[in-house]
Amino acid sequence: METSATPANVGCNEGLASRIRSARKTARLTQAELASACGVERTSVTNIESGKQFVSVSLLRKLADVLKVTPSDLLDGPRVCCQRF
């Protein structure tokens, strides 16, 4: 299970939890569908999205892959580049 808080894990703060939830909804996936695609239990996704569970680096990569975003998008939010014309 991907719950222990070790140096290889990323703390699941409110921002990360919110971005994972938002990306899941944008991808039109249920928590159960996301969990199945990532090889974890639905309760893990629920706990991650509520900020109660840590996310390992390997799970972060799986989440990003399934949600079709980058790990950086989940950690920091998407980068928006603005140029003046």
ChimeraX attribute file (.defattr): number of C-alpha atoms within 10 A of each C-alpha:
attribute: neighborCount
match mode: 1-to-1
recipient: residues
	/A:1	8
	/A:2	14
	/A:3	14
	/A:4	12
	/A:5	13
	/A:6	10
	/A:7	9
	/A:8	11
	/A:9	17
	/A:10	18
	/A:11	19
	/A:12	21
	/A:13	17
	/A:14	14
	/A:15	15
	/A:16	22
	/A:17	24
	/A:18	18
	/A:19	18
	/A:20	26
	/A:21	21
	/A:22	15
	/A:23	19
	/A:24	21
	/A:25	13
	/A:26	10
	/A:27	14
	/A:28	12
	/A:29	15
	/A:30	14
	/A:31	19
	/A:32	16
	/A:33	16
	/A:34	21
	/A:35	19
	/A:36	13
	/A:37	14
	/A:38	20
	/A:39	12
	/A:40	15
	/A:41	15
	/A:42	17
	/A:43	13
	/A:44	20
	/A:45	26
	/A:46	17
	/A:47	16
	/A:48	23
	/A:49	23
	/A:50	17
	/A:51	18
	/A:52	17
	/A:53	22
	/A:54	22
	/A:55	27
	/A:56	21
	/A:57	15
	/A:58	13
	/A:59	18
	/A:60	20
	/A:61	18
	/A:62	18
	/A:63	24
	/A:64	20
	/A:65	14
	/A:66	18
	/A:67	22
	/A:68	13
	/A:69	17
	/A:70	18
	/A:71	19
	/A:72	13
	/A:73	16
	/A:74	23
	/A:75	19
	/A:76	12
	/A:77	16
	/A:78	13
	/A:79	8
	/A:80	6
	/A:81	5
	/A:82	6
	/A:83	5
	/A:84	3
	/A:85	3
